[in-house]
């Protein structure tokens, strides 16, 4: 998940992922700070949070739980 410090949307997505993880066996989520990585900043800029699965965009801005579960085949 590509995030940014003090990002309310990012915090909300983390909370939603945690809640979804209570119902489904989700893989561990690694957080990457967009402002700490020039490549991430160039690619995603202000478009955070961004959830990626094996480099594939799952969703941006808000969690799309249904899309994540489809990609995970759960």
Secondary structure as GFF3:
##gff-version 3
##sequence-region A 1 74
A	DSSP	beta_strand	2	3	.	.	.	ID=ss1
A	DSSP	alpha_helix	8	23	.	.	.	ID=ss2
A	DSSP	beta_strand	32	33	.	.	.	ID=ss3
A	DSSP	three_ten_helix	34	36	.	.	.	ID=ss4
A	DSSP	alpha_helix	38	44	.	.	.	ID=ss5
A	DSSP	beta_strand	50	53	.	.	.	ID=ss6
A	DSSP	beta_strand	56	60	.	.	.	ID=ss7
A	DSSP	alpha_helix	65	72	.	.	.	ID=ss8
###
